Amino acid sequence: MKYSTTAAMWFLLGSKIAHCGPIISRQGNLPTLQNIADAQNQWASDTSKVSQFLSVAESLNSRDLVSQAAIALANEKDELCHKAVLDNQFIFVSNPDTNVQHANNELVDQGTFLAVVNGLQALVDNGAHMLPSDVSAAIKSINMGRCSLVLPSIDTYFQASGNLLNNGVTLFANRPNNCP
């Protein structure tokens, strides 16, 4: 049976996101409309928390930088749980949504999501010893790919979810205030 590429990334990221293992399911398990709404809302919440961190990271002292980066990293990894639910609705079906397929390609196959994870992990691992200029460079590097590639891809997932839910609401991924 075929597993999602999100599941493959889940295994690469390890046990830090083990809590979402049960929801990363095999092809053919369609989520309910409530599952889709919950996944979209929780993904938006996680994305917002990461954006909030990236907006203030350069102003944090080294201790707060590391602790807040760890929280942002956990939220970033948690996003995969919600993506997996939506993948089962929009990718692993007989008539996949081509826009979501392209977004998934950008996030997973092109490695843009993993680049954000790696950037946040570097702040967790090295932030206590980084110069302010190094922190600024790290945030700029994360935001380069996240703002131009990752967040628009998440918007594509949200657009597809909004269309399916047909509730008049389309979410957009919250951007940090220092997107290039």
Phi and psi restraints in degrees (value plus and minus 20) as a CYANA .aco file:
   2 LYS   PHI    -110.1   -70.1
   2 LYS   PSI     111.4   151.4
   3 TYR   PHI    -124.4   -84.4
   3 TYR   PSI     135.8   175.8
   4 SER   PHI     -91.0   -51.0
   4 SER   PSI     137.8   177.8
   5 THR   PHI     -86.1   -46.1
   5 THR   PSI     -46.1    -6.1
   6 THR   PHI     -82.6   -42.6
   6 THR   PSI     -59.1   -19.1
   7 ALA   PHI     -82.7   -42.7
   7 ALA   PSI     -59.7   -19.7
   8 ALA   PHI     -82.2   -42.2
   8 ALA   PSI     -61.7   -21.7
   9 MET   PHI     -86.9   -46.9
   9 MET   PSI     -56.3   -16.3
  10 TRP   PHI     -77.0   -37.0
  10 TRP   PSI     -64.0   -24.0
  11 PHE   PHI     -86.6   -46.6
  11 PHE   PSI     -56.3   -16.3
  12 LEU   PHI     -84.7   -44.7
  12 LEU   PSI     -55.7   -15.7
  13 LEU   PHI    -100.1   -60.1
  13 LEU   PSI     -37.4     2.6
  14 GLY   PHI      65.0   105.0
  14 GLY   PSI    -182.2  -142.2
  15 SER   PHI     -90.9   -50.9
  15 SER   PSI     -31.2     8.8
  16 LYS   PHI     -81.3   -41.3
  16 LYS   PSI     -39.7     0.3
  17 ILE   PHI    -142.7  -102.7
  17 ILE   PSI       8.8    48.8
  18 ALA   PHI     -81.3   -41.3
  18 ALA   PSI     -45.8    -5.8
  19 HIS   PHI     -82.1   -42.1
  19 HIS   PSI     -40.6    -0.6
  20 CYS   PHI    -117.9   -77.9
  20 CYS   PSI     -17.2    22.8
  21 GLY   PHI     -72.5   -32.5
  21 GLY   PSI     -65.3   -25.3
  22 PRO   PHI     -83.0   -43.0
  22 PRO   PSI     -44.8    -4.8
  23 ILE   PHI    -112.0   -72.0
  23 ILE   PSI     -27.7    12.3
  24 ILE   PHI    -107.1   -67.1
  24 ILE   PSI      75.3   115.3
  25 SER   PHI    -128.4   -88.4
  25 SER   PSI     152.0   192.0
  26 ARG   PHI     -93.7   -53.7
  26 ARG   PSI     139.3   179.3
  27 GLN   PHI     -71.9   -31.9
  27 GLN   PSI     119.0   159.0
  28 GLY   PHI      83.0   123.0
  28 GLY   PSI     -31.8     8.2
  29 ASN   PHI    -112.2   -72.2
  29 ASN   PSI      72.5   112.5
  30 LEU   PHI     -94.1   -54.1
  30 LEU   PSI     113.7   153.7
  31 PRO   PHI     -95.2   -55.2
  31 PRO   PSI     137.4   177.4
  32 THR   PHI     -96.7   -56.7
  32 THR   PSI     147.6   187.6
  33 LEU   PHI     -80.5   -40.5
  33 LEU   PSI     -56.4   -16.4
  34 GLN   PHI     -86.4   -46.4
  34 GLN   PSI     -59.3   -19.3
  35 ASN   PHI     -79.8   -39.8
  35 ASN   PSI     -61.1   -21.1
  36 ILE   PHI     -86.8   -46.8
  36 ILE   PSI     -65.5   -25.5
  37 ALA   PHI     -81.8   -41.8
  37 ALA   PSI     -63.9   -23.9
  38 ASP   PHI     -83.6   -43.6
  38 ASP   PSI     -64.4   -24.4
  39 ALA   PHI     -82.2   -42.2
  39 ALA   PSI     -64.5   -24.5
  40 GLN   PHI     -81.9   -41.9
  40 GLN   PSI     -67.3   -27.3
  41 ASN   PHI     -86.1   -46.1
  41 ASN   PSI     -61.2   -21.2
  42 GLN   PHI     -90.5   -50.5
  42 GLN   PSI     -56.6   -16.6
  43 TRP   PHI     -84.2   -44.2
  43 TRP   PSI     -62.9   -22.9
  44 ALA   PHI     -81.5   -41.5
  44 ALA   PSI     -59.8   -19.8
  45 SER   PHI     -84.5   -44.5
  45 SER   PSI     -66.8   -26.8
  46 ASP   PHI     -81.1   -41.1
  46 ASP   PSI     -64.0   -24.0
  47 THR   PHI     -82.1   -42.1
  47 THR   PSI     -61.3   -21.3
  48 SER   PHI     -82.3   -42.3
  48 SER   PSI     -61.8   -21.8
  49 LYS   PHI     -83.6   -43.6
  49 LYS   PSI     -59.8   -19.8
  50 VAL   PHI     -86.5   -46.5
  50 VAL   PSI     -61.8   -21.8
  51 SER   PHI     -83.5   -43.5
  51 SER   PSI     -59.8   -19.8
  52 GLN   PHI     -81.4   -41.4
  52 GLN   PSI     -63.4   -23.4
  53 PHE   PHI     -80.5   -40.5
  53 PHE   PSI     -68.7   -28.7
  54 LEU   PHI     -82.9   -42.9
  54 LEU   PSI     -47.8    -7.8
  55 SER   PHI     -90.6   -50.6
  55 SER   PSI     -48.9    -8.9
  56 VAL   PHI    -134.7   -94.7
  56 VAL   PSI     -26.6    13.4
  57 ALA   PHI     -73.8   -33.8
  57 ALA   PSI     -59.7   -19.7
  58 GLU   PHI     -87.3   -47.3
  58 GLU   PSI     -37.8     2.2
  59 SER   PHI    -116.3   -76.3
  59 SER   PSI     -22.2    17.8
  60 LEU   PHI    -105.3   -65.3
  60 LEU   PSI     128.0   168.0
  61 ASN   PHI     -92.5   -52.5
  61 ASN   PSI     146.9   186.9
  62 SER   PHI     -81.1   -41.1
  62 SER   PSI     -58.5   -18.5
  63 ARG   PHI     -85.8   -45.8
  63 ARG   PSI     -66.7   -26.7
  64 ASP   PHI     -87.4   -47.4
  64 ASP   PSI     -55.3   -15.3
  65 LEU   PHI     -77.7   -37.7
  65 LEU   PSI     -68.9   -28.9
  66 VAL   PHI     -84.5   -44.5
  66 VAL   PSI     -65.8   -25.8
  67 SER   PHI     -88.3   -48.3
  67 SER   PSI     -60.2   -20.2
  68 GLN   PHI     -92.2   -52.2
  68 GLN   PSI     -53.1   -13.1
  69 ALA   PHI     -84.8   -44.8
  69 ALA   PSI     -57.4   -17.4
  70 ALA   PHI     -84.1   -44.1
  70 ALA   PSI     -59.6   -19.6
  71 ILE   PHI     -86.6   -46.6
  71 ILE   PSI     -64.4   -24.4
  72 ALA   PHI     -81.9   -41.9
  72 ALA   PSI     -59.9   -19.9
  73 LEU   PHI     -82.3   -42.3
  73 LEU   PSI     -63.7   -23.7
  74 ALA   PHI     -81.9   -41.9
  74 ALA   PSI     -60.6   -20.6
  75 ASN   PHI     -86.3   -46.3
  75 ASN   PSI     -60.4   -20.4
  76 GLU   PHI     -81.8   -41.8
  76 GLU   PSI     -64.9   -24.9
  77 LYS   PHI     -86.0   -46.0
  77 LYS   PSI     -55.3   -15.3
  78 ASP   PHI     -84.9   -44.9
  78 ASP   PSI     -45.0    -5.0
  79 GLU   PHI     -77.0   -37.0
  79 GLU   PSI     -51.0   -11.0
  80 LEU   PHI     -83.6   -43.6
  80 LEU   PSI     -51.2   -11.2
  81 CYS   PHI     -80.9   -40.9
  81 CYS   PSI     -64.2   -24.2
  82 HIS   PHI     -95.7   -55.7
  82 HIS   PSI     -54.9   -14.9
  83 LYS   PHI     -81.4   -41.4
  83 LYS   PSI     -59.4   -19.4
  84 ALA   PHI     -81.0   -41.0
  84 ALA   PSI     -60.0   -20.0
  85 VAL   PHI     -81.0   -41.0
  85 VAL   PSI     -66.9   -26.9
  86 LEU   PHI     -90.3   -50.3
  86 LEU   PSI     -53.1   -13.1
  87 ASP   PHI     -77.9   -37.9
  87 ASP   PSI     -59.7   -19.7
  88 ASN   PHI     -87.7   -47.7
  88 ASN   PSI     -40.5    -0.5
  89 GLN   PHI    -111.6   -71.6
  89 GLN   PSI     -58.0   -18.0
  90 PHE   PHI    -129.5   -89.5
  90 PHE   PSI     -35.7     4.3
  91 ILE   PHI    -135.1   -95.1
  91 ILE   PSI     -69.2   -29.2
  92 PHE   PHI    -113.1   -73.1
  92 PHE   PSI      36.9    76.9
  93 VAL   PHI    -154.5  -114.5
  93 VAL   PSI     149.3   189.3
  94 SER   PHI     -87.1   -47.1
  94 SER   PSI     -47.3    -7.3
  95 ASN   PHI    -146.6  -106.6
  95 ASN   PSI      58.3    98.3
  96 PRO   PHI     -86.6   -46.6
  96 PRO   PSI     134.3   174.3
  97 ASP   PHI     -99.3   -59.3
  97 ASP   PSI      94.7   134.7
  98 THR   PHI     -86.0   -46.0
  98 THR   PSI     -52.6   -12.6
  99 ASN   PHI     -84.4   -44.4
  99 ASN   PSI     -61.6   -21.6
 100 VAL   PHI     -89.0   -49.0
 100 VAL   PSI     -56.7   -16.7
 101 GLN   PHI     -78.6   -38.6
 101 GLN   PSI     -62.6   -22.6
 102 HIS   PHI     -85.8   -45.8
 102 HIS   PSI     -60.1   -20.1
 103 ALA   PHI     -83.6   -43.6
 103 ALA   PSI     -63.3   -23.3
 104 ASN   PHI     -81.2   -41.2
 104 ASN   PSI     -61.0   -21.0
 105 ASN   PHI     -78.5   -38.5
 105 ASN   PSI     -64.2   -24.2
 106 GLU   PHI     -84.6   -44.6
 106 GLU   PSI     -65.6   -25.6
 107 LEU   PHI     -89.9   -49.9
 107 LEU   PSI     -66.1   -26.1
 108 VAL   PHI    -121.3   -81.3
 108 VAL   PSI     -79.5   -39.5
 109 ASP   PHI     -85.5   -45.5
 109 ASP   PSI     -56.1   -16.1
 110 GLN   PHI    -105.0   -65.0
 110 GLN   PSI     -29.8    10.2
 111 GLY   PHI      60.1   100.1
 111 GLY   PSI      -6.4    33.6
 112 THR   PHI     -89.4   -49.4
 112 THR   PSI     -57.2   -17.2
 113 PHE   PHI     -85.1   -45.1
 113 PHE   PSI     -66.0   -26.0
 114 LEU   PHI     -82.7   -42.7
 114 LEU   PSI     -52.1   -12.1
 115 ALA   PHI     -84.0   -44.0
 115 ALA   PSI     -57.6   -17.6
 116 VAL   PHI     -86.4   -46.4
 116 VAL   PSI     -65.7   -25.7
 117 VAL   PHI     -76.8   -36.8
 117 VAL   PSI     -67.2   -27.2
 118 ASN   PHI     -83.2   -43.2
 118 ASN   PSI     -59.1   -19.1
 119 GLY   PHI     -84.6   -44.6
 119 GLY   PSI     -62.7   -22.7
 120 LEU   PHI     -86.8   -46.8
 120 LEU   PSI     -59.4   -19.4
 121 GLN   PHI     -81.8   -41.8
 121 GLN   PSI     -58.8   -18.8
 122 ALA   PHI     -83.1   -43.1
 122 ALA   PSI     -56.5   -16.5
 123 LEU   PHI     -87.9   -47.9
 123 LEU   PSI     -58.3   -18.3
 124 VAL   PHI     -83.9   -43.9
 124 VAL   PSI     -66.1   -26.1
 125 ASP   PHI     -94.0   -54.0
 125 ASP   PSI     -56.5   -16.5
 126 ASN   PHI    -139.8   -99.8
 126 ASN   PSI     -27.0    13.0
 127 GLY   PHI     -77.5   -37.5
 127 GLY   PSI     -53.5   -13.5
 128 ALA   PHI     -84.8   -44.8
 128 ALA   PSI     -41.8    -1.8
 129 HIS   PHI    -134.7   -94.7
 129 HIS   PSI     -11.1    28.9
 130 MET   PHI    -106.8   -66.8
 130 MET   PSI     123.1   163.1
 131 LEU   PHI     -93.0   -53.0
 131 LEU   PSI     135.0   175.0
 132 PRO   PHI     -73.8   -33.8
 132 PRO   PSI     -57.4   -17.4
 133 SER   PHI     -86.5   -46.5
 133 SER   PSI     -53.0   -13.0
 134 ASP   PHI     -90.5   -50.5
 134 ASP   PSI     -59.0   -19.0
 135 VAL   PHI     -82.5   -42.5
 135 VAL   PSI     -66.1   -26.1
 136 SER   PHI     -79.1   -39.1
 136 SER   PSI     -63.2   -23.2
 137 ALA   PHI     -84.9   -44.9
 137 ALA   PSI     -59.2   -19.2
 138 ALA   PHI     -85.6   -45.6
 138 ALA   PSI     -63.1   -23.1
 139 ILE   PHI     -85.1   -45.1
 139 ILE   PSI     -62.8   -22.8
 140 LYS   PHI     -81.1   -41.1
 140 LYS   PSI     -62.3   -22.3
 141 SER   PHI     -83.5   -43.5
 141 SER   PSI     -64.8   -24.8
 142 ILE   PHI     -81.1   -41.1
 142 ILE   PSI     -67.3   -27.3
 143 ASN   PHI     -88.4   -48.4
 143 ASN   PSI     -46.4    -6.4
 144 MET   PHI     -77.1   -37.1
 144 MET   PSI     -72.5   -32.5
 145 GLY   PHI     -99.8   -59.8
 145 GLY   PSI     -56.2   -16.2
 146 ARG   PHI     -86.5   -46.5
 146 ARG   PSI     -66.1   -26.1
 147 CYS   PHI     -91.6   -51.6
 147 CYS   PSI     -57.0   -17.0
 148 SER   PHI    -112.7   -72.7
 148 SER   PSI     -41.5    -1.5
 149 LEU   PHI    -144.2  -104.2
 149 LEU   PSI     -69.3   -29.3
 150 VAL   PHI     -89.6   -49.6
 150 VAL   PSI     -74.0   -34.0
 151 LEU   PHI     -84.2   -44.2
 151 LEU   PSI     -60.8   -20.8
 152 PRO   PHI     -82.4   -42.4
 152 PRO   PSI     -52.5   -12.5
 153 SER   PHI     -88.3   -48.3
 153 SER   PSI     -59.3   -19.3
 154 ILE   PHI     -84.0   -44.0
 154 ILE   PSI     -59.6   -19.6
 155 ASP   PHI     -76.7   -36.7
 155 ASP   PSI     -57.1   -17.1
 156 THR   PHI     -83.4   -43.4
 156 THR   PSI     -63.4   -23.4
 157 TYR   PHI     -80.6   -40.6
 157 TYR   PSI     -63.2   -23.2
 158 PHE   PHI     -85.5   -45.5
 158 PHE   PSI     -57.4   -17.4
 159 GLN   PHI     -82.3   -42.3
 159 GLN   PSI     -66.5   -26.5
 160 ALA   PHI     -83.1   -43.1
 160 ALA   PSI     -60.8   -20.8
 161 SER   PHI     -84.4   -44.4
 161 SER   PSI     -65.2   -25.2
 162 GLY   PHI     -80.9   -40.9
 162 GLY   PSI     -60.7   -20.7
 163 ASN   PHI     -82.9   -42.9
 163 ASN   PSI     -61.9   -21.9
 164 LEU   PHI     -89.0   -49.0
 164 LEU   PSI     -63.5   -23.5
 165 LEU   PHI     -89.2   -49.2
 165 LEU   PSI     -48.6    -8.6
 166 ASN   PHI      31.2    71.2
 166 ASN   PSI      23.3    63.3
 167 ASN   PHI    -127.6   -87.6
 167 ASN   PSI      -9.6    30.4
 168 GLY   PHI      59.9    99.9
 168 GLY   PSI     -13.8    26.2
 169 VAL   PHI    -140.6  -100.6
 169 VAL   PSI     108.0   148.0
 170 THR   PHI    -143.2  -103.2
 170 THR   PSI     100.0   140.0
 171 LEU   PHI    -101.0   -61.0
 171 LEU   PSI     135.7   175.7
 172 PHE   PHI    -149.2  -109.2
 172 PHE   PSI     123.4   163.4
 173 ALA   PHI     -85.5   -45.5
 173 ALA   PSI     108.1   148.1
 174 ASN   PHI     -86.3   -46.3
 174 ASN   PSI     109.4   149.4
 175 ARG   PHI    -113.7   -73.7
 175 ARG   PSI     126.1   166.1
 176 PRO   PHI     -87.5   -47.5
 176 PRO   PSI     136.4   176.4
 177 ASN   PHI     -96.4   -56.4
 177 ASN   PSI     -22.0    18.0
 178 ASN   PHI    -137.2   -97.2
 178 ASN   PSI      10.9    50.9
 179 CYS   PHI     -83.8   -43.8
 179 CYS   PSI     120.8   160.8
